Amino acid sequence: MSNRLIVLYKTKVQQELALELGVKNLMAVPRIGKVVINAGVGELAKSKDSFEKFKNELTAITGQSVSVRPAKISVAGFNVRAGSPVGVAGTLRGVRMYDFLDKLISVVLPRLRDFRGVSSSSFDKSGNYSLGMADHTVFPEVDAVKVEKARHLEITIVIKNGSPDKSKRLLELMGVPFEIL
């Protein structure tokens, strides 16, 4: 348990949030429960090689195998049949989650072109934060030369005991760079 973000949360963030929120029990302080990485495959589902290649890239990004998400219903207009793959997703918890967040905050986000911070309006009513990325090749595990096409990713940070305001403060203390309005 030597991850930088775990140590930061346990030693600084948890106590500071407890003081700010007036919470006596540290278990009531907002904390990150899991991170879900999700990507639609679109036309990749038609080419097995391309689909497997993208699935392997997402596996490298998450550090664990990802699951294939099948279509629930058939949609003739999109040439989608029930049961055919429409997306891939990975759910990270524990040390892998903190490793991924550390990499996202300190390596990936600064590599984005014209980056001025992440949006502070992407919280849902439960305090979960969603971040869309237009290009998965900014992750250091992906060799941009070998990628056929840059794919979109959706990253959702699920926060326990949170509201939008509490969750934003938690992520600020963890080092997430929010845009200055």
N, C-alpha and C positions, 0 to 999 in steps of 0.2 A: 504494500500500500504506500508506495513512495511517489505516487504521481503528484505533480506540482499543484494541480487544482484540488485534489483531495486534501492535501495538507493546508492549502489556503482556506478552503471551506471550514475545516475542523478547527483551525487555530484563529482565524480572523473573522471570516464572513459570518459564521454562525453566531458568534457572540455579539458582533456589531448589529446584525439584524434583530437579535433578541432584545437588545437595548432600544433600538429604534422603534420596534413594534410593541414594546412593553410586555414581552412574553417571558414568563418565568421558566416554562418547560422547554428545553432545547428541541424536543421532538416535535413541537408545534411550529418551529421556525420553517419557512419554506425551504425546500430542497429539490434538487433535480432528481426525478424518478427514473426517466429513461429518455433516450434519443432515438427517434425513428427516421430513417433515411429511406425515401421513396422515389421511384422513378418510373415513368411510363415508358413502354417500349415501342409503341406505335408500329411503324413498318418493320422494325427489327424482328418481330414475331414471324415474319414470312421467311427470313433467312436464318437457319439454325446456327450457322457459323458466327454471323454477326451478333446474334442474340447471346450465344455462349461467351463470346469475347466481351460483350458489355457486362454480362453477369459476373465474369471473372474480374473486370475492372472495379465493379462495385464491391465485390468481395475483398479486393485489395484495399479499397478505401475504408471499408468498415472494419476490417481485421477479422471478420467471421463470415461464414457462408450466408448468402441472402436467399430469401424465399421467393418463388415465382408466384405472382398473383393472377389467378385465372379470371376470365370474364364470367359474371354471374348470369347474364342473359345474352341472347343473340341480338345484334343490331345490324340489319342488312345494309343500311346506309354507310356504315363504316367497315363493312366486310369483316365483322367480328362474330365469331360463333361462341356459344356458351362453352366454357372450359378451355378456350384458347388463351395463351398468356397475354396479358395486357400491361403488366407491370412487374417490377421487382422491388422488394423492400427488405430492410434489415432493422432489427430492434436491438439497440445497445443498452446494456445495464452495467453497473459496477465499474470496475477498473477500465474496461474497454470504452465505456461511455465517457469517462473522464479523459482518457487518452485521446479520443476523437475530438472532444470539445477543446482540449488544449491545442491540438493540431489545427482545428478550425479557427480558433481565436488568434493564435500566434503565428501561423504560417499561411493558411489559405486566404483569409480575409484581406491581409495586407497585400497579397499578390493580385487581387482584383484590380482591373484597370479603372482609374478615376474613382477609387473607393473613398467615400466620405463618411462611412459609418452605416450600420444597418438600421432599417426603419424601426421606429419606436411605436408604430401603430399596428404591428402584426401580432398582437396578443389577443387571444380569445377571452370570453368571459370567465373561464376557469383559471386564467393566468398562463396557459401554455403559449409558447412562442413558435411561430413558423417562419422559416427563412427559405426563400427560393433562390436557387443558383442557376444561371443560364448556361454554365459551362462546367462540366465535371472534370475537365483536364487541368484545372488549377490545383488539384490535389497532387502532392508530390509522388504518390504511388502510381499515377497514370502517366505513361509515356505518350505525350501529345503527338509525336511523330507517327505512332502506330494506330492512333484512333481514327476510325473512318469518319465519324461525325460527332461533334460535341453534343452532349445530351443534357437535358434539364434535370435538376435534382430538387427535391423538397426535403428540408430538414426540419423536424418538429422536436422541440425541447419540451418535454412534459414535466411540469413542475407540481409537486405535491404541496398542499396547504397554501396555495397561492391565489392571489387575485392579480389583475393586471398590474397594479401599482407595486405590490409586494414582489411579484415576479421580475418586474423591470429592475427594481432595486437589487435583487439577488444577482441578476445577470450583470448589472453594472459593477457590483463588488467582485464578481468572478472575472471581470476583465473584458466583457463584450463591449466593443466600441459602437455606441449608438450615435446616430447622426445628430448634429447640433442644429436645432431649428432656429 
